[in-house]
Amino acid sequence: MKILDKYILKTFLVPFVATFLIVLFVLVMQVLWQTFDNIAGKGISFPFILKFLYYTTLIITPQALPIGVLLSSIMALGNLGENYEFAAAKSAGISLQRLVRPLVYLTIFFSGINFLFLNNVYPYAVLKQKNLYLNIKKKKPAMALVPGSFNSDLPGYQIKFTEKYGEEENLLKNVLIYDLSGFKGNLKVITAKRGKIISEEGSRYITFILNDGNYYEEHLKRGTTAAKNKNMPASSAIFDEYEFNIDISSISDEGDLNKTDHTKNHMMLSLNQLGDTIPHLKSNYDEVLSLKAKNLYTSVTAKDLYKYQDSLKPKDLDPNILENFKLEDKVNILNSAVTKASRAYSSINNNKTKIKLQRKTLNYFDTEYYNRIAFSLSCLILFFIGAPLGSIIRKGGFGLPMILAIAIYVTYFFSNTFGKNLAEESSITSFLGSWIAAIIMVPLAILLTRRATKDKGIFNLDAITQPIINFFKKTFSKKEA
């Protein structure tokens, strides 16, 4: 390796290591801050928290690597330009392409590392982290209750309250509870001004003690019509104190926190596993659509109707089909049409949510497959933006390069997330949604690389302003003449 290559690599790697570690630390702390409420105060040992952070670090690494490459490339090339080392290299007959050649090879290597992480380490880390997080959350379910929104973590109940306070965070204000344990809907409603949660280590129950509240329950019978249920009695009461227990044995597991019960998430699979799973999901989805279409076709007797209409000869009939039937037959035909249309509409509405959910699940897997490949090239794409940008602005350090790097990566990350969301909602194809960020960024990279190679600025303002200046000069010169 030549001395020049070693110097260029050193100029790049020193800021890269620093920026990569800083970005990685910030992103990991952001995830920890978001999950802190569900981890703190649950008696979880410090080694398990470190293990959670370790898996989080592995998940964040493929995202931090492109930011490090982008920022360090701007800083490294900016420092070379600021210290007039570019000018010295050009005077010695060394082009910009020759200077950045070792960095291009290094960035290709980083892209390969990123791909290996996304394909092998990332699925493993997501599998371990998600299961560890869920197991920690189950250890003390009462601590997972969040004020201000309905909590459905406790089986058979939906609980909402405005504030949680006290030394043990077990005192509640303005409590609203829907008892769904009877699987009949929210027929039992409890409200209280204050409440208290008692949860003992190892117990299969959580005890709620409510004060100054109301109790209301409707007594309905299964198998009866809605009209009869309207006349069924209801009970209500005002209480000073009301106590009841919730069985949490189905969700509270005091066993091994390393259990991996959840393994079917699309982020937990490698590319080969995704490639094997997607055809199966597509086959199931197509089969469901075909079956629903056949059922709808049969329920409205569309085949018989088609044959009937096809057998009629327009020359023998009134253009208004109903006018060819007697009044009694007209009524029967219209009633039958309304019934079949209502049945078809009801069938479509009943199946719409299920089909949308199945399609969205398929989109998750499909988008994840293409996004793994597209995102692994982000190091290379962002380098060809950062390197020419650094050589153009000729500013090193953490000032302007940091601002430019953040702006570029936010644009890249936003467009990538926006494309994924559109693909998951079936607005665009999964392939386009995964590659839309690259489609936006590659032309910018080509433009900046060409302008840096020709030693031009980002924008040639003279090309815009000079024709305007010439126009006014000619106009005023004619007036003076």
Phi, psi and omega in degrees: 000134182285158181300321180298316179297318179297320181294317179296317179296319179296318179300327181276315189289326180299307176290332180297313180300316182295311183292321179298315181292322179295313180296318179298317179297315181297316181292322178293318178296328177295316178295318180297320179296322180292329183257005186298321182298330182270356181250317185292144175074019181249012179071023180279132182291154182299321177301326179289325176294319176297322178295320177299316179294325179296312179295323178297320178298318178296325180290321185282336186307313179297338178275326181283331183299312178298324179295319178298318179296315181298309184293316182291328178292321176295316182293316183295310180290328176295320177296319179298320179288321182293326181269014178061022178285332173297314181298319179295320180294318180293322178293336177271004177084019179260122182278167178297322179299321180290325180294317186269000183303313178297329178290327177295315178298319179295320180292323175298321177297317178298322178297321176296318177298319179298319178296316179297321177297312182294329184272331186241305185285317183302310178300320179297316181294319178297317178302311182290317184292314181298316180292320178296319179296316179293323179292323176294319181295327180283343186298319174223086185301331182297328181287345181275353180290131186248131179288153174092353180212163180288131178255121181247019180290328181278129187294129175085004183220147168239124190234134177225141177208160186270334184207145174236125186215186182100164181299323181261008180055041182239009178256136187238153174237142176051071186268137174230124184232128170257120179270108181252014186293338179275358179058035178241009183100188182274067180274343183240117184235133179234130175235150180204150178285326181223158178205164180218139179251130175241117181226111181265146180299127177088352181279147178271001182236149167248131181257130175251127174244113184252146181231144176055070184216186180232152181230130179220134180214133174264135182256099181249153178251142178287146177086358179261158182284164180296326180295319179289325180294335178296332182267000180286149184287162175225153181237145178213155181202154173253132184231153172273323178212134180223129184235136176208160183247147175240126180282117181247018183296334182285339182243339182269119182235111181271012184275221187285126178286349181270005180298142179240082180275336184255111185228003189256010178289144184294336179280352182265007184246147175281175181298320179296318179292321176296318179297329177280330184279322186300313178301324178294317179294319178296320179297317178295319180295315178297324180293321178295316179299317180297317180294316179295321179295318178295319179297318178294319179298320181286319185294330181262006181048045183297326182295315179295320180296320179297315180296322181295314180294322182292334182279345180281141179258121183305328183290337180266358189235158171287139179306327174276106189304320184296333182291351178273001182240160175288166183301316181296321179290325177300315181298317180295319180295314180295317178298318179295319179296317179296318180297313181293321179294319178296320179294319179293318179297317178297320180296319179295316180296321181293327184265348186298313182296317181295317181292319178298318180296319179293321178294320180294321177299316177299319179296324177302312181292318182295315181293320179299322181298308182288327183291328178300317181288315183295317184288335178293338178270001183297327178300314182292316181297312183290333176294317181286356168264314184290317183297307178295329179294320177295321180289336180278313184283331177055047177228127178259196179079190184259009183279264181301318178303322179296317180296314180296318181296317179297316181298317181292315183290323176300318177298315180296311183294320179296314180295324177294315179294318180298316179296318178298317180296319178296319180293321180293332178268008178067019178285326175224172181288157179296323179297312181294319180298325181282330184258002186295326178295319178293323179297326179283319188277327183299313176301323177295319179296318179296316180298311182295321180296318180295318182290324178291323179295324180271006178059046178246164177284179180295315178233138177266091184291332180297326180295337180266316187279327186297315177300326179290317179297317179297323180297313181291326177298315180295320182296312183288330180291325177292320181294319180293327179290000000 
